Amino acid sequence: MNDAPEGRPALFTRVTPEGRAAPATRELAEEVPVAIEYNGIGYAVLMATPADVGDLVLGFALAERLIGRDDPPFDVDAHATEQGIVARATLPQERTEALLSRVRHRASESSCGICGVENLEQAIRPLPPVACRTLADKSAIFRALDELARHQPLNARTGAVHVAALAAADGSIRLAREDVGRHNAFDKLIGAMRRRGWQWDGGFALLSSRCSYELVEKAVLADCPLLATISAPTRLAAERAAGAGLPLAVLARPDAILLSGDWLES
């Protein structure tokens, strides 16, 4: 489940503004349901690219606060079915109550949407402060942007997937994960880092997406020292990042970057 999936080609008709039309073949990105079970409990079904599923399940557990920053990685048993992929994992015994509590909230959310004071509190839960600090400067962000396309082989073929990358303090990209979902790509990256025992080491995360509050929360829970995104943040994302002490580098483009706060003096 860790190899990049080969998309099946599809036949289209390519039309130009001048009215010229010609057959065109395009490889399409795969997107399948991934049913995640923790400790034998059906927890979530995600629509995802069928690669690096173990990393996805591990990173998703951290984002859901089912495990903590210092918990060790766990094994994931993933197998394909005609309907999609079933991925099973066992969380530590001491995490059982957190799992059951979250399952109860997820059940109420799925039945009526995010409703009631209790569910609103679950939707916008307090975040721990970011303890790590980045050693990157603005030139490192531009370097990572310049390298990013070389770490997107699936997107190069399909033009339909996001990437989440771990950049070193000098901007060189150490690791990247692709997925049709921007949340999934970041979960995969965080899960892959935890599985390898890698830390941020003064580096940062670079995402090919807008900066949503969910991505900010994933970054904070993974103790990411700096989050860079290709597109803009929402107001809630910016406020949540500021509250947790997470610096942002947004609208990151080859010609300019917007930086939040005063984390970068140079």
Stockholm file with secondary structure:
# STOCKHOLM 1.0

chainA/1-266         MNDAPEGRPALFTRVTPEGRAAPATRELAEEVPVAIEYNGIGYAVLMATPADVGDLVLGFALAERLIGRDDPPFDVDAHATEQGIVARATLPQERTEALLSRVRHRASESSCGICGVENLEQAIRPLPPVACRTLADKSAIFRALDELARHQPLNARTGAVHVAALAAADGSIRLAREDVGRHNAFDKLIGAMRRRGWQWDGGFALLSSRCSYELVEKAVLADCPLLATISAPTRLAAERAAGAGLPLAVLARPDAILLSGDWLES
#=GR chainA/1-266 SS CCSCCCCCEEEEEEECTTCCEEEEEEECCCCEEEEEEETTEEEEEEEECSSSHHHHHHHHHHHTTSSCTTSCCCCEEEEECSSCEEEEECCCGGGHHHHHHHHHHHHHHHHHSSCHHHHHHHHTCCCCCCCCCCCCCHHHHHHHHHHHGGGCHHHHHHSCCEEEEEECTTSCEEEEEEESSHHHHHHHHHHHHHHHTCCCTTCEEEESSCBCHHHHHHHHHTTCSCEEESSCBCHHHHHHHHHHTCCEEEEEETTEEEECTTCCCC
#=GC SS_cons         CCSCCCCCEEEEEEECTTCCEEEEEEECCCCEEEEEEETTEEEEEEEECSSSHHHHHHHHHHHTTSSCTTSCCCCEEEEECSSCEEEEECCCGGGHHHHHHHHHHHHHHHHHSSCHHHHHHHHTCCCCCCCCCCCCCHHHHHHHHHHHGGGCHHHHHHSCCEEEEEECTTSCEEEEEEESSHHHHHHHHHHHHHHHTCCCTTCEEEESSCBCHHHHHHHHHTTCSCEEESSCBCHHHHHHHHHHTCCEEEEEETTEEEECTTCCCC
//
